[in-house]
Amino acid sequence: MSSVFVFPGQGAQSVGMGRELYENNANARAVFDEVDAALGEKLSDIIFNGPAEELTLTANVQPAIMATSIAMLRASGAKVPEYVAGHSLGEYTALCAAGAISVGDAAKLLRARGNAMQSAVSVGAGLTAVILGLDINIVREICAEMDCDVANDNSPGQVVISGLKEVVEKTLEIAKARGAKRAMPLALSVPVHCRAQQPAVDAMRVALDNVKFNTPSVPLISNKTCAPLMDINEIKDALLYQITHGVRWRESVLNMVEMGITEMIEVGPGSVLTGLCSRITDKITAKKLEI
């Protein structure tokens, strides 16, 4: 029996997240202050007060979710268990929690990642969308026919796709015709985890090489391999890979079962990953971190 801390990705944010912790817990306050100092601006003000349109910008929301997640972890005083994992940007948070990178460096990397992803595709040229109620293999077939990409295999019947806007829109129409319960665009400012993000890989390779990485205290269950990683070079390669390839979350959770993990604790705003786990398996107990 073992446990895993999991950290959420984009979509978990809300204006005001972490504000109560900042006001009442010194450890949490130190996290937000470190992020502000690293970025040279008061990102915490946007997190706590909005506006929502500014918080949800990719370059802001990625370090914002990381900061809130780590603040929650530090406020709780909880010890990191046998494994960590993160959904997309959550991998950076997981690495920070496991001591592989500092809070400040995680913020800088996620700001760079957000900027690189935004710059890779012209505004309005890309689209990310969700398809509900279709098997992943059917979605993959449709994406192959239409030349777009599976961005997230989240849970049975929940698949996110991404690519050029007109291609994704046509793919949604086909998915509905093939029996999808729902197929709709998501409110993301960039197309994520797709081939259109290739220019972001080069920018992030430079950013990763400029940050000091330590061997994590516990293995990271990777979005790329669905298996635990400890080697820094393999981890960096996986972080670059996930920019242009889909997040294999459903497979990762199923592999957690095979690894003997029986408890998942979600650390961060929202409860998206807790909900996904309950739809993937009944062999892992999923819950939110208690603070």
Steps between C-alpha positions, in 0.01 A plus 500: 500500500633841403380852426546767236463877512350631175502861381247655259545678169324785323130528568531459876544874558258748653541861603567515875662156529757492778415844637380371838816292534714801415330708767511235773799272443863613494619200298242564230578872498868423444415298187300779338765756595773282346302469176443878486871561554604245238269651237570859598131581527204447730347193344340442840286810449359352177446164672314651794313783327484428128367595258427146383598588142851588616535199730403258223770624262729202448811684620322592827288198576783247482719652775183601688374144534847380597531771766160424649565125503838531673357754745232248593760228543726718717206623707388144570842388621439168324794283404529398136410128472658228286414657162400828337325569170354801324261569217685703233640808681437302819817304426701813578309539826563134581873544438501805726320306773760223470787745533624472141455873432444804719172691517660799326645289219168319455330838460758617246474177303121513489501866399743407219284199409187714485667764285651239269165323455323829431763605245504166318159550340347826377213631714175345377673244276482209743230332707476252787176307547352215702314195373277314744353154461730353235764231549857626477574272204212647299621852579852405393365367170310822434802713592720299265250552218475874570866566586454633850625362832376335819611747767371324813377146556341596830258220585271253324278714278684828557758589237644842417616576146708787366634652180420759237160661560321403180626142521390457861157648423449246221624223729235594757229472235621153403522394865136600552401304192688199637302508824673741736271619778662843492780657296588861573788750507678575828583846630876476451701774334724252312478155341674268748700179470500490122742515207427870451694559822832380355652854509442503877721193544812685391429792734436268793814296434703816560293591808543154655875505440526829689342363819667289767328164538551265794407133505142495635448354846239263357428382144287704260237293317541651155235624257725359225572150629225446762787357706721636779805707408792611718773579247522877436578465128204266450278741692609796285438298184153411627421866576594594144312203352172593671493839324421335165346171619192408697475460876441129570314551827260205476789263428708655778227436758455142380876449529485640854270209583755256358771670709304431818386858560177498698466867599504817288511842667430799276698809598385825344192701407189312392441126500528408131750217550304352790195483275693346212646231726155388611403454133817307416525248784342395829830358626644836603344720766523860381458803724604861541790599725379606844631839615 
